[in-house]
């Protein structure tokens, strides 16, 4: 499954599943999706739910290893 396919299910015009936020108006939707709080929750979500389906802890650990 591609990242964009996952994103379409998480972020709709009326609801943000990551934040559990009901978005009623256009201005509310824009304000929410541009907020720092939303960005932090999305970052945390992707850390805990990697797109490739691998183990999150293992993925984070291997990202920090420098090549010899």
VMD Tcl script that draws the C-alpha trace (Angstrom):
set ca {
  {0.00 0.00 0.00}
  {1.35 3.43 -0.94}
  {1.63 6.33 1.50}
  {-0.89 8.40 -0.48}
  {-3.44 5.57 -0.25}
  {-3.02 5.50 3.53}
  {-3.18 9.30 3.76}
  {-6.53 9.43 1.94}
  {-8.07 7.28 4.65}
  {-6.49 9.25 7.50}
  {-7.11 12.80 6.31}
  {-10.50 13.57 4.79}
  {-12.29 16.87 4.26}
  {-14.55 16.24 7.23}
  {-12.41 14.24 9.67}
  {-8.77 13.78 10.73}
  {-8.40 10.21 12.05}
  {-4.91 10.86 13.45}
  {-6.18 13.66 15.71}
  {-9.80 12.45 16.03}
  {-10.90 15.90 14.91}
  {-14.25 16.65 13.26}
  {-13.70 19.36 10.63}
  {-16.92 21.19 9.85}
  {-15.93 24.27 7.85}
  {-13.26 25.05 5.26}
  {-11.51 27.53 7.59}
  {-11.49 24.98 10.43}
  {-10.07 22.32 8.09}
  {-7.28 24.62 6.83}
  {-6.40 25.77 10.35}
  {-6.28 22.18 11.63}
  {-4.18 20.70 8.83}
  {-1.69 23.59 9.03}
  {-1.37 23.46 12.83}
  {1.77 22.39 14.68}
  {-0.27 20.08 16.94}
  {-1.54 18.15 13.88}
  {1.96 17.95 12.39}
  {3.35 16.51 15.63}
  {0.60 13.89 15.85}
  {1.14 12.89 12.20}
  {4.89 12.57 12.81}
  {4.25 10.36 15.85}
  {1.69 8.28 13.93}
  {4.17 7.52 11.14}
  {6.89 6.67 13.67}
  {4.55 4.13 15.27}
  {3.00 2.91 11.98}
  {5.70 2.71 9.32}
  {4.38 2.66 5.76}
  {6.49 -0.39 4.83}
  {4.95 -2.44 7.66}
  {8.26 -3.11 9.41}
  {8.90 -3.02 13.13}
  {8.93 0.65 14.25}
  {11.67 0.15 16.87}
  {13.92 -1.70 14.44}
  {13.33 0.93 11.74}
  {14.27 3.80 14.06}
  {17.34 1.97 15.31}
  {18.67 1.19 11.81}
  {18.11 4.78 10.65}
  {20.53 6.05 13.28}
  {23.40 3.68 12.39}
  {26.20 5.38 10.50}
  {27.97 3.48 7.69}
  {31.45 2.16 8.47}
}
mol new
graphics top color blue
foreach p $ca { graphics top sphere $p radius 0.5 }
foreach p [lrange $ca 0 end-1] q [lrange $ca 1 end] { graphics top cylinder $p $q radius 0.2 }
display resetview
